[in-house]
Every structure is written in C-alpha cells, then in structure tokens.
Amino acid sequence: MKLETFFDNFELLADAPNGVQKLREMILQLAVRGKLVPQDANDEPAGVLVEKLMKGKKIKKTNDLIPIHENEIPYEIPVGWKWVRLGNIFSLKTGATPSTKNLNYWNGNIRWLKSGDVNQGKIFDCEGRITEKGLENSNCKILPIDSVLIALNGQGKTRGTVAMLRIEAACNQSLVAMISENKEDFIPEYLLFYLKANYMNIRNITGHKQRRGLNMKIVGNLLVALPPSNEQYRIVARVDHLMSLCDELEARQQKKRESRARLNNAALDRLLAARAPGEFAEGWRRISDNFDLLYDAPENVGALRQAILQLAVMGKLVAQDASDEPASVLLEKIEAEKENLVRDKKIKKAEPLPPIEMEEAPFDLPNGWQWAKLGNLCELITKGSSPKWQGVNYVEPENGILFITSENVGSYLLNLKEPKYVEKKFNEIEPRSILKQNDILMNIVGASIGRTAIYDRNDIANINQAVCLIRVIDKQNLLNLRYLLHFFNSPICISFMFDKQVDNARANLSMGNISKFPVPLPPYLEQERIADKVNQLMSLCDNLEASLSRSQADGERLMEEVVRVVSGADCKSK
C-alpha cells in the first residue's frame, strides 16, 4: 500500500477493529522512520547539529554511553538523518524522595512527580507537593518546562511510558527527565514521539513480562533516529495534526457506539414492556430488521442475553398452553412434599413466610403462573463456614474433601480448575452445608454477589461462608433446575439481590432475604419449554459472539499487516 493510499483511506482504516489505536501507532512509526513528511535537501543534516552540540559542550560527556555498533541499527533512515545515543543530545536528570519522617519536607508549594504522573501524557499539574526544605535536603531538582519524562518502573504499563512536562516540577527517583539544551535544534516533542513509537522496544530491554526497571544508563544509551531540525518541526506538526484527527475519529466512534447502545436498549425495553402479542411481535420485528446494526460487536450480545432471560421469566419467550397443570397446583404439591419431609424428620419445620404483597411483584404474570417465595420451594437454604474459624486446615486432595468457595462459583458454571480441599472433619463440624448433586450455589458476599451455578458433581464437598446452598424440593415434575438457574441469573433476580444486600464492611446477602426472593413460577411443562428455548437462544448467542470475535480478530490482523507494510516495519535490520 502506498502512503498516499493510506492517507486517502484514513477514516476507513479507523473503522477497523482497534483501528484508531493502530493508526496512532502507524503514524508514530512513519514519523520516526522518515516516511511521514518529505525530506528537504536544503535542511542542515542532523550530523552537523550533533557536531555543533558536542563542540559547544552543552551536554556533559559521560563514560556510560556506548559507541554505536552497526548491528544495533534497526532500520535504514533517510539521508540527512543520524543515529545517536539519547544521552548525547539530551541532558538526563532524575530526582529523589525527601525523608517521609520529616513533615517539614512535605505539603509545600513545589510540585513533585511520581511515575504514575506520566500517564497524563502532558503534565500540567500533579498531587505531590514538597517544601523548599524538602528540595534542599534531598537529591530533588527543579525540572524545566518541556522536559520529556520517562517512567523507570511502575505498575502495569507505566514502565517505559513517556510524558511532556508543561510546568516546572521536581520528581522522585522513578522518573528520568530528558532536557534539551537547544530546543531549536533538538525538539522535545520529536523525542517524545520517538520514545512513544519505541515503547515496547524500551520495555523489552529489561523484559516485558518482568518487573525489572529501567535506569539512567539504559535511557542514556537508547538509540534515537535524529532528523534535521527543520524536518523535526515538520514531523511534529504533521503528527499533531493526524493525532487530532484520530481524536475526532475516536470521539465520533464513541458517539456511534453510544447511539447504538441506546437504540439497542430502547428496542429491548419496548420488547420487555409489550403487553399484547401484537406489541411483542412488532418489537421483535424491529430487532430482527436491525439485527446486524444492533449486534455487530461481541460486547453488544450481553444485552441480548439479559433480555432473553428477562423475557423467559416474564412468560414472554414461549407460548402458554391452557392444558398445562397450573403453578398453583404445583405449589400445593410442593407444600405437601415439604410436610412429608418434616414428618419423616428429614427437614425441620420452617417458620411460615409472609405472602407476597402486590407491591413485591415487579410485573404481571401470564395465566397459570404464580408468584412464590423461594423459601417455600426449598427444603434447605444455608451457607457454609470458614475452615479457619473451625480450626480446620487445607490439605492435599487425597487427604480431604472438596471445598467450594466464591471463586469457584461462576455464572451458570463451576470453576474447579484450581480446587481446594479441607480436612474431612469439616463435614462433621458443618454437616448442614454438605453438598448434594444438583444443589444450587449462589455467591452472597462481595463483588461476586449473585453468581449462581448448579453443583453437578457426585464428589463429597462443602462450602465456605461466602456461598449459599439452595436445595429445592427434589421431586419429579415439580421444579426444573435449569429454569430456576435462568431465573437466578436474570436481571430481575439480580436486582432483588442488590436491593436486599446488607452493606456493612462488605456487601452480603442474608439467608432470610434470599428465602424471601419472589420467584415467577410457571407450570412445570412450561418451565421445561422455557429452559429448552433459553438454552437454544444462548447457544445462538455463543455462536454470534464467536463469529463476531473471529471477524474482529481477522480485522485486527489485517490492520496490523497494513501497519507493517505502510510503516516499513518489515524492512530487514542492517
């Protein structure tokens, strides 16, 4: 692809998956390889600038700088450019941390930077402040405006990140400032763009996945492809212009995504609010007619999944059949079965739950359905305990029993990739929370509140205090576990959970509140039809997400190839 073709298709390329980010990377690569703006034979060569600088002795010589070897040169640069060590053209300074034990060194008027501040990109202010005494009694120095800063270490992606300092400030020892002694010939903005273009290369010097930091010697020995000063100005102006265009494209895409999300939500809300069959059919037709527009990215499919679950528990996903035995009869049978279990001393008689009031029912149910308190459908609702509280130790699998914690309970599925085991005596101490196959498990503490799955194993197991065990009446043709699982993962049940959670030191659900969850209960045969339909539609959602993800991945690979070819990143090292 020719460079002219690239610029002619700039906006089209931006619409590719992750397109704007790739365009930004491409712009920087073109800039530092001399391919973004034309060269001018009348420009004073970069080599002459460097000679003048060295003769003027404005940069302090250091023995830390290593001579450039030919095998280091990563790619060819245009005539008039020169490969140089960063420390040969910019002065390097770092800072320090005044003693934290001396309060007189802190909260003064001098801005003091830490590594995380570079994530601003352009630094106009910071939170850190030190006093004149803190400055005088440490190795801190005041850095001038237009210093280029690089983080030597820091959390996540911070190491190797660069920023432009637009104020005077001091810094700590996790930053190095690169200061141009001659801004007319060595433009800080060009160095900023160059280092951004080489972000991954710089991180890889100490190992991208390792936590070893950079240091001043490494920074000083970084190779810089230096253009003539006039070309530096042209590059900076061109990069600024194209980055502004990227900002505009990004903002436009964000508005487009937000508009699509609003359209999607409105269409689904109309579907959920439909009362008559004709309204529902019209709402579904609107979604079908605009399906490719509404669901063109994997992240949009999540809203469709939630709508399917909501429609399911509202009785709008499958047709009702007047010949089905109504839910009111199911409830009578469930109550009779519970009385049998009490009589046989298999469960204890529970305190009767109050009837469901009109205001507790969030929507009207179809004929044959019934609202029921969850506790009235169950023989047991309980939670486990902490092994530490009971003096029980974690052990190897062969010496213990499986122990389920909130980490193992996902939405719909158990995650037992890293199972835990506790001493067998835990079951003797906490017999009530010993699991049986087909028990429903629900997370009731912390950020994972509401994640619900079925314990589908035969292994002897127990649970901790962050997991609730819900054991429904286990008799054929009364309750369909798949339907109940869909209900627990539906938006309406999730809203019950968050409305009822107790927020003290850590958000949690009580057993009493869980037992009072109102459950929209269909006839048993309709429970089965709903569960089958939801599973079918969720499978279609899985396929749609997978197809969209593959399409995105293909688009990203194509965009990466465009970046590679246009920027010349495929050219061989000398």
Salt bridges, closest charged atoms under 4 A:
GLU11 OE1 - ARG252 NH1 3.11
GLU25 OE1 - LYS22 NZ 3.77
ASP43 OD2 - ARG234 NH2 2.87
GLU44 OE2 - LYS52 NZ 2.79
GLU72 OE2 - ARG85 NH2 2.86
ASP125 OD1 - ARG111 NE 2.96
ASP125 OD1 - ARG129 NH2 3.06
ASP146 OD1 - ARG166 NH1 2.51
ASP146 OD2 - LYS183 NZ 3.21
GLU189 OE2 - ARG166 NH1 3.49
ASP247 OD1 - ARG24 NH2 2.76
GLU250 OE1 - ARG24 NH2 2.90
GLU282 OE2 - ARG285 NH2 2.65
GLU282 OE2 - ARG286 NE 3.44
ASP289 OD2 - ARG285 NH1 2.60
ASP296 OD2 - ARG260 NH2 3.37
ASP324 OD2 - ARG529 NH2 2.87
GLU325 OE2 - LYS333 NZ 3.05
GLU337 OE1 - LYS475 NZ 3.49
GLU360 OE1 - LYS373 NZ 3.96
ASP364 OD2 - ARG275 NH1 3.45
GLU407 OE1 - LYS420 NZ 3.02
ASP439 OD1 - ARG471 NE 2.80
ASP459 OD2 - ARG457 NH2 2.58
ASP532 OD1 - ARG482 NH1 2.91
ASP542 OD1 - ARG305 NH2 2.59
GLU545 OE1 - ARG305 NH2 2.70
ASP554 OD1 - ARG557 NH2 2.29
GLU560 OE2 - LYS22 NZ 3.45
GLU561 OE2 - ARG564 NH2 2.55
ASP570 OD2 - ARG564 NH1 3.30
